Amino acid sequence: MKKIWTGVCLAILCCILTGFPARISAASTAGGLSIVPTICVFNTADESFRQDLGTTSVPFSSSQSGTYNSFCFRLRNDGNAACRISTSYVLINGGERLGWSEFSLEPGQSTLLHVFSQNMKKLGAGIYRVELYLNGSLVCAQYFSLIRNWANTVSLPDSSQTLSYRPSSRAPYIAYYPDFAGVDGVTAYSVDFIAEYQPKGTYLCTCNWWLNDSALKKKYASVDMQGASGYCGFQVLGDGTHVAIMSLWDIYCRDSSGNQTTIRGKLVYPDVGIGSSSFDNEGNGVHCLTPYDWKAGHPYRMLLQQERAGNGNVMLTMWACDLETMVWTRLISYDLGMTDAYIQSAACFLEDFLSQDGSLRSMELCNFRVLDRKTGRWKPILKGSFAQNYDYPGSYAFGADGGEFWCITTALQGIWKNPADHMRFQVSEYDPSNPF
């Protein structure tokens, strides 16, 4: 993004600030300031303020003609002395400085720092980390989300079609395969996601992983991982309950004498999920479901983290972060039952695991990052491919642009011209920072 120096709005705002003030770093020279990240509407022609939307997640483009949505930081001087800001700028996804001229705030005064239209129009749908620097110090970092306008991406079926149609089979099952080229094994995995359409029976799998079995093959004559090692993600159950899920497939090992050892994961956290049990369909293993109220059109981060259990075994923990509040929640942890393992490849998928109606389902994936087990560094994953599995009837579309990979499905047939499987895509915008 190009550097654009803009004039700061010095209007004194008489309204009471709402929202949770962002923390100011201890090194900040802007003492006494409270900072509230928000998205506001401005006139495109003259950059004049129109409306504070009071949120950090909005549709990609404004619904008002001649206006645009902007990433903003509302500053208020809550101190007893005037605050002089000699330098102020933001970095969007670590890009170039977008700054404003010098200004002062008297006690009780407020101002609004916003990104001008010529810079906002360069951004596509996605989830962006925006850092605010005042007087040379980072004082606030916030994730802002521009939610995809699906009507501008693909033609959408009207509500009468989806309400009247009852499919006899599932909607298409769409898988996304991130390209791990150049990564020699993964010990942590992170992805940001939004699901604007999530009817009952939705499974947004954020990581379907395959473990490296080289350590087991040194110990056993044969190793059978049943095709996949495990998966985790977020579901909407038939009764509307929103949950997180993690499943692990049993691993069957035989020694040179033909003796079999079954390695089965052991639930470490929570003590009891709402559905912690073994399964015997699509292979054998264990899984846990735990409540997590993931909302439609809301930005989240899923982190899958490898660590050591107390007995020395590898433990996988699934975390979720609400990217508006930056509140982390530990969801599920499993002891894998082995001392040496790491993820060698992975996929994501969007599934209709019930067949109740023809409703839309969508998945937006941003900011893929993996922790390389050898370098100990996070690496962004910018390339990948999509495929439709199992040949269920219905319609689907997928693609990538700006900062996200996306797909949409419906059980209705003939809505879109289905794209070719295994098409490769690449994103250009991504958050280069560590995910936690």
The 8 nearest C-alpha neighbors of each residue, nearest first, counted from 0:
[[1, 95, 94, 2, 118, 121, 96, 91],
 [2, 0, 3, 95, 118, 97, 96, 94],
 [1, 3, 97, 96, 95, 4, 0, 98],
 [4, 2, 97, 5, 1, 98, 96, 118],
 [5, 3, 98, 99, 97, 2, 6, 100],
 [6, 4, 99, 3, 98, 7, 100, 115],
 [5, 7, 99, 100, 8, 4, 98, 101],
 [6, 8, 99, 9, 100, 112, 5, 102],
 [7, 9, 10, 111, 110, 6, 112, 113],
 [10, 8, 110, 7, 11, 111, 102, 109],
 [11, 9, 8, 12, 110, 109, 111, 108],
 [10, 12, 109, 108, 9, 110, 13, 107],
 [13, 11, 109, 14, 10, 108, 110, 15],
 [12, 14, 11, 15, 109, 108, 16, 107],
 [13, 15, 12, 16, 17, 11, 109, 108],
 [16, 14, 17, 13, 12, 109, 18, 75],
 [17, 15, 14, 18, 35, 75, 73, 20],
 [18, 16, 15, 19, 35, 53, 20, 14],
 [17, 19, 20, 35, 16, 53, 36, 54],
 [18, 20, 21, 35, 17, 324, 34, 36],
 [21, 19, 35, 34, 33, 18, 22, 36],
 [22, 20, 34, 35, 139, 19, 23, 33],
 [21, 23, 24, 20, 139, 138, 34, 33],
 [24, 22, 138, 139, 21, 25, 27, 33],
 [25, 23, 138, 26, 27, 22, 137, 139],
 [24, 26, 27, 23, 138, 28, 30, 22],
 [27, 25, 24, 28, 136, 137, 138, 23],
 [26, 28, 136, 29, 24, 25, 138, 30],
 [29, 27, 30, 134, 26, 136, 133, 135],
 [28, 30, 27, 32, 31, 133, 82, 134],
 [29, 31, 28, 32, 27, 78, 82, 23],
 [32, 30, 78, 77, 76, 29, 33, 82],
 [33, 31, 76, 75, 30, 77, 29, 34],
 [34, 32, 75, 74, 20, 76, 31, 35],
 [33, 35, 74, 20, 21, 73, 72, 32],
 [34, 36, 20, 73, 72, 21, 37, 18],
 [37, 35, 72, 71, 73, 34, 141, 55],
 [38, 36, 55, 71, 54, 53, 72, 35],
 [37, 39, 70, 55, 69, 71, 52, 54],
 [40, 38, 51, 52, 69, 50, 68, 37],
 [39, 41, 68, 50, 49, 67, 69, 51],
 [42, 40, 48, 49, 66, 47, 46, 67],
 [41, 43, 66, 46, 47, 44, 45, 65],
 [42, 44, 66, 46, 65, 45, 41, 67],
 [45, 43, 42, 46, 65, 66, 47, 41],
 [44, 46, 47, 43, 42, 41, 48, 116],
 [47, 45, 42, 43, 41, 44, 48, 115],
 [46, 48, 42, 41, 45, 49, 43, 44],
 [49, 47, 41, 50, 40, 46, 42, 39],
 [48, 50, 41, 40, 47, 42, 51, 39],
 [51, 49, 40, 39, 52, 48, 41, 38],
 [50, 52, 39, 53, 40, 38, 49, 37],
 [51, 53, 39, 54, 38, 50, 37, 40],
 [54, 52, 51, 37, 38, 55, 39, 18],
 [53, 55, 37, 52, 56, 38, 57, 36],
 [54, 56, 143, 37, 38, 144, 323, 57],
 [57, 55, 144, 54, 143, 145, 146, 297],
 [56, 58, 145, 146, 59, 144, 55, 54],
 [59, 57, 146, 145, 60, 147, 148, 61],
 [58, 60, 145, 146, 147, 124, 148, 57],
 [61, 59, 58, 67, 62, 68, 148, 145],
 [62, 60, 67, 63, 68, 66, 59, 58],
 [61, 63, 64, 60, 66, 67, 58, 65],
 [64, 62, 61, 66, 65, 67, 60, 40],
 [63, 65, 66, 62, 61, 67, 42, 43],
 [64, 66, 43, 42, 63, 67, 44, 41],
 [67, 65, 42, 43, 41, 64, 63, 61],
 [68, 66, 61, 41, 40, 43, 69, 60],
 [67, 69, 40, 39, 61, 38, 41, 60],
 [70, 68, 39, 38, 114, 71, 113, 40],
 [69, 71, 38, 113, 114, 37, 39, 68],
 [72, 70, 113, 37, 112, 38, 36, 69],
 [71, 73, 36, 112, 35, 111, 37, 74],
 [72, 74, 111, 35, 34, 110, 36, 112],
 [75, 73, 34, 110, 109, 33, 111, 72],
 [74, 76, 109, 33, 32, 108, 77, 110],
 [75, 77, 32, 106, 107, 78, 108, 31],
 [78, 76, 31, 107, 32, 106, 75, 33],
 [79, 77, 31, 76, 80, 106, 32, 107],
 [78, 80, 106, 77, 81, 31, 76, 105],
 [81, 79, 78, 106, 82, 105, 76, 31],
 [80, 82, 105, 104, 106, 83, 103, 79],
 [83, 81, 104, 103, 105, 80, 84, 29],
 [82, 84, 103, 85, 102, 81, 104, 29],
 [85, 83, 102, 86, 101, 103, 134, 82],
 [84, 86, 101, 134, 83, 102, 87, 100],
 [87, 85, 134, 84, 133, 101, 135, 88],
 [88, 86, 133, 132, 98, 99, 134, 84],
 [87, 98, 89, 97, 132, 96, 131, 99],
 [88, 90, 131, 130, 97, 96, 132, 98],
 [89, 91, 93, 130, 94, 96, 129, 95],
 [90, 92, 129, 93, 94, 128, 89, 127],
 [93, 91, 430, 128, 94, 127, 90, 129],
 [92, 94, 90, 91, 431, 95, 430, 129],
 [95, 93, 90, 91, 92, 0, 96, 1],
 [96, 94, 0, 2, 90, 1, 97, 93],
 [95, 97, 90, 2, 89, 88, 98, 94],
 [98, 96, 88, 89, 2, 3, 4, 95],
 [97, 99, 88, 4, 87, 96, 5, 89],
 [98, 100, 5, 4, 6, 7, 87, 88],
 [101, 99, 6, 7, 102, 5, 86, 98],
 [102, 100, 85, 84, 86, 99, 103, 87],
 [101, 103, 84, 83, 100, 85, 104, 7],
 [104, 102, 83, 82, 84, 105, 81, 101],
 [103, 105, 82, 81, 108, 76, 106, 83],
 [104, 106, 81, 108, 107, 82, 103, 76],
 [107, 105, 76, 79, 108, 78, 81, 80],
 [106, 108, 76, 77, 105, 75, 109, 78],
 [109, 107, 105, 11, 106, 76, 104, 75],
 [110, 108, 75, 11, 74, 12, 76, 107],
 [111, 109, 74, 9, 73, 10, 8, 11],
 [110, 112, 73, 72, 8, 74, 113, 71],
 [113, 111, 72, 71, 7, 73, 110, 8],
 [112, 114, 71, 70, 69, 115, 111, 72],
 [113, 115, 69, 70, 119, 118, 71, 116],
 [116, 114, 117, 118, 113, 119, 46, 69],
 [115, 117, 119, 118, 120, 43, 114, 67],
 [118, 116, 120, 115, 119, 121, 114, 3],
 [119, 117, 116, 120, 121, 115, 114, 0],
 [118, 120, 116, 121, 122, 117, 115, 69],
 [121, 119, 122, 118, 117, 116, 123, 67],
 [122, 120, 119, 118, 123, 117, 0, 116],
 [123, 121, 120, 119, 401, 124, 118, 125],
 [124, 122, 401, 125, 121, 402, 400, 59],
 [123, 125, 145, 147, 146, 59, 401, 402],
 [124, 126, 402, 145, 403, 144, 123, 127],
 [125, 127, 144, 143, 145, 365, 142, 128],
 [128, 126, 143, 142, 92, 129, 144, 125],
 [127, 129, 142, 92, 141, 91, 430, 143],
 [130, 128, 91, 141, 140, 90, 142, 127],
 [129, 131, 140, 90, 89, 139, 141, 128],
 [130, 132, 89, 139, 137, 138, 88, 140],
 [133, 131, 137, 136, 88, 87, 138, 135],
 [132, 134, 87, 135, 136, 86, 137, 84],
 [135, 133, 86, 136, 85, 84, 28, 87],
 [134, 136, 133, 132, 86, 137, 87, 27],
 [137, 135, 132, 27, 133, 134, 138, 26],
 [136, 138, 132, 131, 139, 133, 24, 130],
 [137, 139, 23, 24, 132, 131, 136, 27],
 [138, 140, 131, 130, 137, 21, 23, 22],
 [141, 139, 130, 129, 131, 128, 142, 138],
 [140, 142, 129, 128, 143, 130, 139, 36],
 [141, 143, 128, 127, 322, 129, 323, 126],
 [142, 144, 55, 127, 126, 56, 141, 128],
 [145, 143, 126, 56, 125, 146, 127, 55],
 [144, 146, 59, 124, 125, 57, 58, 56],
 [145, 147, 58, 59, 124, 57, 144, 125],
 [148, 146, 124, 59, 149, 58, 145, 125],
 [149, 147, 151, 150, 59, 58, 146, 152],
 [148, 150, 152, 151, 147, 153, 155, 154],
 [149, 151, 152, 148, 153, 154, 155, 147],
 [152, 150, 149, 148, 153, 154, 147, 155],
 [151, 153, 149, 150, 148, 154, 147, 155],
 [154, 152, 150, 151, 149, 155, 415, 396],
 [155, 153, 150, 156, 152, 415, 151, 414],
 [154, 156, 150, 153, 157, 414, 149, 359],
 [157, 155, 160, 158, 154, 414, 161, 159],
 [156, 158, 159, 160, 155, 161, 162, 154],
 [157, 159, 161, 160, 162, 156, 163, 358],
 [160, 158, 162, 157, 161, 163, 156, 164],
 [161, 159, 158, 163, 162, 157, 164, 156],
 [160, 162, 357, 158, 164, 358, 159, 163],
 [163, 161, 159, 160, 164, 158, 356, 357],
 [164, 162, 160, 161, 159, 165, 356, 357],
 [163, 165, 161, 162, 357, 160, 166, 356],
 [166, 164, 356, 357, 355, 167, 163, 354],
 [167, 165, 168, 356, 164, 410, 357, 354],
 [166, 168, 165, 354, 169, 355, 410, 356],
 [169, 167, 166, 354, 170, 391, 392, 410],
 [170, 168, 354, 351, 391, 171, 410, 353],
 [169, 171, 410, 393, 409, 351, 391, 392],
 [172, 170, 391, 393, 392, 173, 408, 169],
 [171, 173, 350, 388, 387, 349, 170, 174],
 [174, 172, 387, 349, 348, 386, 171, 388],
 [175, 173, 348, 386, 385, 347, 387, 349],
 [174, 176, 385, 347, 346, 384, 348, 177],
 [175, 177, 346, 384, 383, 385, 178, 347],
 [178, 176, 383, 382, 179, 346, 175, 380],
 [177, 179, 383, 382, 180, 176, 380, 381],
 [178, 180, 182, 177, 181, 344, 380, 343],
 [181, 179, 182, 178, 183, 380, 177, 382],
 [180, 182, 179, 183, 178, 371, 184, 378],
 [183, 181, 180, 179, 184, 371, 185, 378],
 [184, 182, 371, 181, 373, 372, 185, 343],
 [183, 185, 343, 372, 342, 182, 371, 341],
 [186, 184, 342, 371, 372, 370, 187, 341],
 [185, 187, 305, 372, 370, 341, 342, 371],
 [188, 186, 304, 370, 303, 185, 369, 305],
 [187, 189, 369, 303, 302, 368, 370, 304],
 [188, 190, 302, 368, 301, 367, 369, 303],
 [189, 191, 367, 301, 366, 300, 365, 368],
 [192, 190, 300, 365, 299, 366, 364, 301],
 [191, 193, 364, 363, 299, 298, 365, 300],
 [192, 194, 298, 363, 296, 297, 362, 195],
 [195, 193, 362, 361, 295, 196, 296, 197],
 [194, 196, 296, 295, 361, 193, 197, 362],
 [197, 195, 360, 361, 194, 359, 295, 198],
 [196, 198, 360, 201, 194, 195, 295, 199],
 [199, 197, 201, 200, 196, 358, 360, 235],
 [200, 198, 235, 237, 201, 236, 239, 197],
 [199, 201, 353, 352, 351, 236, 235, 237],
 [202, 200, 351, 235, 234, 199, 197, 350],
 [201, 203, 234, 350, 233, 349, 204, 351],
 [204, 202, 349, 233, 232, 348, 205, 234],
 [203, 205, 232, 348, 347, 206, 231, 202],
 [204, 206, 232, 347, 203, 231, 207, 348],
 [207, 205, 347, 230, 231, 204, 346, 208],
 [208, 206, 230, 346, 345, 347, 229, 231],
 [209, 207, 345, 229, 206, 228, 230, 344],
 [208, 210, 228, 227, 344, 342, 343, 345],
 [211, 209, 342, 341, 343, 228, 212, 340],
 [210, 212, 343, 341, 213, 342, 340, 209],
 [213, 211, 215, 214, 210, 216, 340, 222],
 [212, 214, 216, 215, 211, 217, 340, 218],
 [215, 213, 217, 216, 212, 339, 218, 340],
 [216, 214, 218, 212, 217, 213, 219, 222],
 [217, 215, 213, 219, 218, 214, 212, 220],
 [216, 218, 214, 215, 219, 213, 220, 212],
 [217, 219, 215, 216, 214, 220, 254, 221],
 [220, 218, 254, 216, 221, 253, 217, 215],
 [219, 221, 254, 255, 253, 216, 218, 222],
 [222, 220, 253, 219, 252, 216, 223, 254],
 [221, 223, 252, 251, 216, 224, 253, 219],
 [224, 222, 251, 225, 250, 252, 221, 226],
 [223, 225, 250, 226, 228, 227, 222, 251],
 [226, 224, 223, 227, 282, 248, 250, 228],
 [225, 227, 224, 228, 223, 209, 248, 282],
 [228, 226, 209, 225, 229, 224, 208, 248],
 [229, 227, 209, 248, 208, 210, 247, 224],
 [230, 228, 247, 246, 208, 248, 207, 227],
 [229, 231, 207, 246, 206, 245, 208, 247],
 [232, 230, 245, 244, 206, 204, 205, 246],
 [233, 231, 204, 205, 244, 243, 203, 206],
 [232, 234, 243, 203, 242, 202, 244, 204],
 [233, 235, 202, 242, 201, 241, 236, 243],
 [234, 236, 241, 199, 201, 200, 240, 239],
 [237, 235, 239, 240, 238, 200, 199, 234],
 [236, 238, 199, 239, 200, 235, 240, 353],
 [237, 239, 236, 240, 199, 235, 241, 200],
 [240, 238, 236, 237, 235, 199, 241, 198],
 [239, 241, 236, 235, 238, 242, 237, 290],
 [242, 240, 235, 292, 291, 234, 290, 239],
 [243, 241, 290, 291, 234, 289, 233, 288],
 [242, 244, 233, 289, 288, 232, 291, 234],
 [245, 243, 288, 231, 232, 287, 233, 242],
 [244, 246, 231, 287, 286, 230, 288, 232],
 [247, 245, 286, 229, 230, 285, 231, 287],
 [248, 246, 229, 285, 284, 228, 286, 264],
 [249, 247, 284, 228, 283, 229, 250, 285],
 [248, 250, 284, 263, 262, 283, 251, 247],
 [249, 251, 224, 262, 261, 223, 248, 252],
 [252, 250, 261, 223, 222, 260, 262, 249],
 [251, 253, 222, 260, 259, 221, 219, 261],
 [254, 252, 259, 258, 221, 257, 219, 220],
 [253, 255, 219, 220, 257, 256, 258, 259],
 [254, 256, 220, 257, 253, 219, 258, 221],
 [257, 255, 254, 258, 253, 220, 259, 219],
 [256, 258, 254, 253, 255, 259, 220, 252],
 [257, 259, 253, 254, 256, 260, 255, 252],
 [260, 258, 253, 252, 257, 261, 254, 251],
 [261, 259, 252, 251, 253, 262, 258, 254],
 [262, 260, 251, 250, 252, 263, 249, 259],
 [261, 263, 250, 249, 336, 260, 251, 264],
 [264, 262, 249, 336, 261, 265, 250, 284],
 [265, 263, 335, 334, 336, 333, 247, 266],
 [266, 264, 334, 333, 267, 263, 335, 336],
 [265, 267, 333, 268, 332, 334, 264, 269],
 [266, 268, 333, 332, 265, 269, 334, 270],
 [269, 267, 332, 331, 270, 266, 333, 330],
 [268, 270, 271, 272, 331, 267, 332, 330],
 [271, 269, 268, 267, 272, 266, 275, 331],
 [270, 272, 269, 275, 273, 268, 274, 287],
 [273, 271, 289, 274, 275, 288, 287, 269],
 [272, 274, 289, 288, 275, 271, 290, 287],
 [273, 275, 288, 272, 287, 276, 289, 286],
 [276, 274, 287, 272, 286, 288, 273, 271],
 [277, 275, 285, 286, 274, 287, 278, 284],
 [276, 278, 285, 284, 286, 279, 275, 283],
 [279, 277, 284, 283, 285, 280, 276, 286],
 [278, 280, 283, 282, 281, 284, 277, 285],
 [279, 281, 282, 278, 283, 284, 277, 248],
 [282, 280, 279, 283, 278, 225, 248, 284],
 [283, 281, 280, 279, 225, 284, 248, 278],
 [284, 282, 279, 278, 248, 249, 280, 281],
 [283, 285, 248, 249, 278, 277, 247, 263],
 [286, 284, 277, 247, 276, 246, 278, 248],
 [285, 287, 246, 245, 275, 276, 277, 247],
 [286, 288, 275, 274, 245, 244, 272, 246],
 [289, 287, 244, 274, 272, 273, 243, 242],
 [288, 290, 272, 243, 242, 273, 291, 244],
 [291, 289, 242, 241, 243, 292, 288, 273],
 [292, 290, 242, 241, 243, 293, 289, 330],
 [291, 293, 241, 294, 290, 242, 240, 243],
 [294, 292, 291, 241, 295, 297, 242, 233],
 [293, 295, 297, 292, 296, 194, 195, 241],
 [294, 296, 195, 194, 297, 196, 197, 293],
 [295, 297, 195, 194, 193, 294, 298, 146],
 [296, 298, 295, 294, 193, 299, 56, 194],
 [299, 297, 193, 322, 192, 321, 296, 144],
 [300, 298, 321, 322, 192, 320, 191, 193],
 [299, 301, 191, 320, 319, 190, 192, 302],
 [300, 302, 319, 190, 189, 318, 191, 320],
 [301, 303, 189, 318, 188, 317, 304, 319],
 [304, 302, 317, 188, 187, 316, 189, 318],
 [303, 305, 187, 316, 315, 302, 317, 306],
 [304, 306, 315, 186, 314, 187, 316, 313],
 [307, 305, 314, 313, 315, 304, 308, 316],
 [308, 306, 313, 314, 311, 312, 309, 305],
 [307, 309, 312, 311, 310, 314, 313, 334],
 [310, 308, 311, 307, 312, 314, 313, 334],
 [309, 311, 308, 312, 307, 338, 313, 334],
 [312, 310, 308, 309, 307, 338, 313, 337],
 [313, 311, 338, 337, 308, 310, 307, 336],
 [312, 314, 307, 338, 335, 306, 308, 334],
 [315, 313, 334, 306, 333, 307, 308, 305],
 [316, 314, 305, 333, 332, 304, 306, 334],
 [317, 315, 332, 304, 303, 331, 318, 314],
 [316, 318, 303, 331, 330, 302, 332, 329],
 [317, 319, 329, 302, 330, 328, 301, 303],
 [320, 318, 301, 328, 300, 327, 302, 329],
 [319, 321, 327, 300, 326, 299, 322, 325],
 [320, 322, 299, 325, 326, 323, 324, 298],
 [321, 323, 325, 299, 298, 324, 320, 142],
 [322, 324, 321, 325, 142, 55, 298, 143],
 [323, 325, 326, 322, 321, 320, 19, 327],
 [326, 324, 322, 321, 323, 320, 327, 141],
 [327, 325, 324, 320, 321, 328, 322, 323],
 [328, 326, 320, 319, 325, 321, 329, 318],
 [329, 327, 319, 318, 330, 320, 326, 321],
 [328, 330, 318, 331, 317, 319, 327, 316],
 [329, 331, 318, 317, 328, 289, 319, 243],
 [330, 332, 268, 317, 316, 269, 329, 333],
 [333, 331, 316, 268, 267, 315, 266, 317],
 [334, 332, 266, 267, 315, 265, 314, 335],
 [333, 335, 314, 265, 264, 336, 313, 266],
 [336, 334, 264, 337, 313, 314, 333, 265],
 [335, 337, 334, 264, 312, 262, 263, 338],
 [338, 336, 312, 335, 339, 313, 340, 262],
 [337, 339, 312, 313, 311, 340, 336, 335],
 [338, 340, 337, 214, 313, 341, 312, 215],
 [341, 339, 211, 210, 338, 313, 337, 212],
 [340, 342, 210, 211, 186, 185, 184, 343],
 [341, 343, 210, 185, 209, 184, 344, 211],
 [342, 344, 184, 211, 210, 209, 185, 341],
 [345, 343, 209, 342, 208, 179, 346, 210],
 [344, 346, 208, 207, 209, 206, 176, 177],
 [347, 345, 176, 207, 175, 206, 177, 208],
 [346, 348, 205, 175, 206, 204, 174, 207],
 [349, 347, 174, 204, 173, 175, 203, 350],
 [348, 350, 203, 173, 202, 172, 204, 174],
 [351, 349, 172, 202, 352, 201, 348, 203],
 [350, 352, 201, 200, 353, 170, 169, 202],
 [351, 353, 200, 350, 201, 354, 169, 202],
 [354, 352, 200, 351, 355, 169, 199, 237],
 [355, 353, 169, 168, 356, 166, 352, 167],
 [354, 356, 353, 165, 166, 357, 199, 200],
 [357, 355, 165, 358, 354, 166, 164, 161],
 [356, 358, 410, 161, 409, 411, 164, 165],
 [359, 357, 161, 356, 409, 360, 198, 410],
 [358, 360, 409, 408, 196, 361, 357, 407],
 [359, 361, 196, 408, 197, 407, 409, 358],
 [362, 360, 407, 196, 194, 406, 195, 408],
 [361, 363, 194, 406, 405, 193, 364, 407],
 [362, 364, 405, 193, 192, 404, 403, 194],
 [363, 365, 192, 404, 403, 191, 405, 362],
 [366, 364, 403, 191, 367, 192, 402, 190],
 [365, 367, 429, 190, 430, 191, 368, 379],
 [368, 366, 190, 380, 379, 189, 365, 369],
 [367, 369, 379, 189, 378, 380, 188, 377],
 [370, 368, 188, 377, 378, 187, 185, 371],
 [369, 371, 377, 187, 185, 376, 186, 375],
 [370, 372, 185, 375, 373, 374, 376, 182],
 [371, 373, 185, 375, 186, 184, 374, 370],
 [374, 372, 371, 375, 183, 184, 376, 182],
 [373, 375, 376, 371, 372, 370, 377, 183],
 [376, 374, 371, 372, 373, 370, 377, 186],
 [377, 375, 374, 370, 371, 378, 372, 369],
 [376, 378, 370, 369, 368, 371, 433, 379],
 [377, 379, 368, 369, 370, 376, 380, 371],
 [380, 378, 368, 367, 381, 369, 377, 366],
 [381, 379, 367, 368, 382, 378, 178, 177],
 [380, 382, 426, 425, 379, 383, 367, 427],
 [383, 381, 425, 178, 424, 380, 177, 426],
 [382, 384, 177, 178, 176, 423, 424, 425],
 [383, 385, 423, 421, 176, 422, 175, 424],
 [386, 384, 175, 421, 174, 422, 420, 176],
 [385, 387, 420, 421, 174, 173, 388, 175],
 [386, 388, 173, 172, 174, 420, 171, 390],
 [387, 389, 172, 390, 173, 386, 174, 171],
 [388, 390, 391, 172, 387, 171, 173, 392],
 [391, 389, 388, 392, 387, 171, 172, 393],
 [390, 392, 171, 389, 170, 169, 393, 168],
 [393, 391, 170, 171, 390, 410, 412, 169],
 [392, 394, 410, 412, 411, 170, 409, 171],
 [395, 393, 412, 409, 408, 414, 415, 411],
 [394, 396, 408, 407, 417, 409, 415, 171],
 [395, 397, 407, 406, 417, 418, 408, 415],
 [398, 396, 406, 405, 407, 395, 385, 418],
 [397, 399, 405, 404, 406, 424, 400, 396],
 [400, 398, 404, 403, 424, 405, 426, 425],
 [401, 399, 426, 403, 402, 404, 398, 123],
 [400, 402, 123, 428, 427, 426, 403, 124],
 [401, 403, 428, 125, 426, 429, 427, 400],
 [404, 402, 365, 364, 125, 399, 400, 401],
 [403, 405, 399, 364, 363, 398, 365, 400],
 [406, 404, 363, 398, 362, 397, 399, 364],
 [405, 407, 397, 362, 396, 361, 398, 363],
 [406, 408, 361, 396, 360, 395, 397, 362],
 [409, 407, 395, 360, 359, 394, 171, 361],
 [408, 410, 359, 411, 394, 170, 357, 358],
 [409, 411, 170, 393, 357, 166, 394, 412],
 [412, 410, 393, 409, 357, 394, 414, 413],
 [411, 413, 393, 394, 414, 410, 392, 409],
 [412, 414, 415, 394, 411, 393, 416, 417],
 [413, 415, 412, 394, 411, 156, 416, 154],
 [416, 414, 413, 417, 394, 395, 396, 154],
 [415, 417, 418, 414, 413, 396, 394, 395],
 [416, 418, 395, 415, 396, 394, 419, 397],
 [419, 417, 396, 416, 420, 397, 395, 422],
 [420, 418, 422, 421, 417, 386, 385, 387],
 [419, 421, 386, 422, 385, 387, 418, 384],
 [422, 420, 385, 386, 384, 423, 419, 387],
 [421, 423, 384, 420, 385, 419, 424, 386],
 [424, 422, 384, 383, 421, 385, 425, 382],
 [423, 425, 383, 382, 399, 384, 422, 398],
 [424, 426, 382, 381, 399, 383, 427, 423],
 [427, 425, 402, 381, 401, 400, 428, 403],
 [426, 428, 401, 402, 429, 425, 381, 400],
 [429, 427, 402, 401, 426, 430, 92, 403],
 [430, 428, 366, 402, 431, 92, 427, 365],
 [429, 431, 92, 432, 366, 128, 127, 93],
 [432, 430, 429, 92, 93, 433, 379, 366],
 [433, 431, 430, 434, 93, 92, 377, 435],
 [432, 434, 435, 377, 431, 368, 430, 376],
 [433, 435, 432, 189, 368, 302, 300, 377],
 [434, 433, 432, 302, 320, 189, 327, 325]]
